[in-house]
Amino acid sequence: MIQIKAAKAQSDYSVYGSGKFSPHYAKRGARHMLKDILVHIPTDQRAKPIIDCAVSLAQAFDAHLDGAARIYRSFNPAIAIGASAAAMAIATQYQPDMELAAGTLDQFELAAREAGLRHGMRTICDDPSLVLRKAAELSRFYSLVVVAQPDSSKSSYDDALPEAVLFQSGRPILLVPYIHQGPLKTDHVLVCWDGGSPAARAVHDAIPLLRKATSVEILTVDGGDNIAENPPEVLKDHLLRHGIYANIYRIPSSTTSIYDTILSLAADLSIDLIVMGGYGHSRIREYVLGGVTRGIFETLTVPALISH
């Protein structure tokens, strides 16, 4: 069930790089606003950080915010014994998970109400593979989807959620590190550019956030056909037409660990947000993460907007 608060007044649009208000630029900027955001909330200690991050993001854009919690059903042998045993097994097995999900959504609703946000809540309960599919399908109806980075020290069904949403929803994700604390900051943004279509998609999806940044850096790896045909200088000109000034950083193609280099530069420049394309290798019915994307998923230290 979705609960929605009364709509707030429409926010003003500001023009970056001119200091003068122009209806033309305001109208153009309106096409690059985040209107609705979905946050997939884990039912563990990562709940508060990701709620704080999503709430601050929705506040920044006066966006509608929905929170979704998941309950994963697994097979219990008692179900095969008989109807009465099945009922007892289901009641015993799912009560703790339902209570965790309800508590998580209560926490989300309190934060959303205190922030004065239009908001709603959803619970997805099914077999693990179906939960992931339904979560990805739900995500298709939002401007941006906020998900938590898997915690490698605590395995769970949620570990596959970011990958499922990235490849099956068609929407960008904001991947929040499990070590993240506090609201989302977007003052300093690092754009990872390789000239490919996922990177181009990510830049387009990130325009609303890039407009709010005080500094934007473009990181590119020298070499490769995509970079030769779509150099970062062209991207810099494209961003400038949106009122966004960017600097360019280059790293040699001989770099052994690109994702480590990305995160190292992010630390050196005090980056708040990384923007990058999400790459995968196709199988018959699924995608698996490419090397750099996998590395970022596993070692991420700052939030990342990733598009496929």
HELIX and SHEET records of a PDB file:
HELIX    1   1 PRO A   23  ALA A   30  1                                   8    
HELIX    2   2 ALA A   47  PHE A   61  1                                  15    
HELIX    3   3 PRO A   77  ALA A   80  5                                   4    
HELIX    4   4 ALA A   83  GLU A  114  1                                  32    
HELIX    5   5 PRO A  128  SER A  139  1                                  12    
HELIX    6   6 TYR A  157  ALA A  160  5                                   4    
HELIX    7   7 LEU A  161  GLN A  168  1                                   8    
HELIX    8   8 SER A  197  LYS A  212  1                                  16    
HELIX    9   9 ASP A  225  GLU A  229  1                                   5    
HELIX   10  10 PRO A  232  LEU A  240  1                                   9    
HELIX   11  11 ILE A  258  ASP A  268  1                                  11    
HELIX   12  12 GLY A  291  THR A  299  1                                   9    
SHEET    1   A10 HIS A 119  ASP A 126  0                                        
SHEET    2   A10 HIS A  64  TYR A  72  1                                        
SHEET    3   A10 ASP A  36  HIS A  40  1                                        
SHEET    4   A10 LEU A 144  ALA A 148  1                                        
SHEET    5   A10 ILE A 173  VAL A 176  1                                        
SHEET    6   A10 ALA A 304  SER A 307 -1                                        
SHEET    7   A10 LEU A 273  GLY A 277  1                                        
SHEET    8   A10 HIS A 188  TRP A 193  1                                        
SHEET    9   A10 SER A 215  VAL A 221  1                                        
SHEET   10   A10 ALA A 246  ILE A 251  1                                        
SHEET    1   B 2 GLY A 280  SER A 282  0                                        
SHEET    2   B 2 TYR A 287  LEU A 289 -1                                        
END                                                                             
